[in-house]
Amino acid sequence: MDNGPRYWFAAKHYRWGWRMPLTWEGWLLDAIWLVTFIGISPYVQERQHAFKSFGLVFGLLGLFLAIGHWKGEPQRWDD
């Protein structure tokens, strides 16, 4: 068995970010993010609280990127 780290997402070769998930945990994270994003969409469309809407969207995106950075393959800038 491979004793190396088990990454949830593979790194992109030419840009910052990650490609499709490699494991079931990565797919589960994508599904949870999508369901949560769709779930908050009625609150984002309310015009009364624009800053709360931006906070929800960018907070969710920031959390998703933080988990991707934590569990994803390290970025390769020297390829």
C-alpha angles and dihedrals in degrees: 000000000000112000094192124109117290109228123204094205133032118231121246115244102222107021139040115271140047137286128223119325118275099200139037089256090060091049090048091051090050091049093048091048092050094047091047092048091051089045094056094044094095089056092048092055093057109105095200096074107033095159092052089052092051089046092053094048097043092040090054092045092048092050091049092050092047092053090046090052091047098046101025129094113272116265116261111213097162100061 
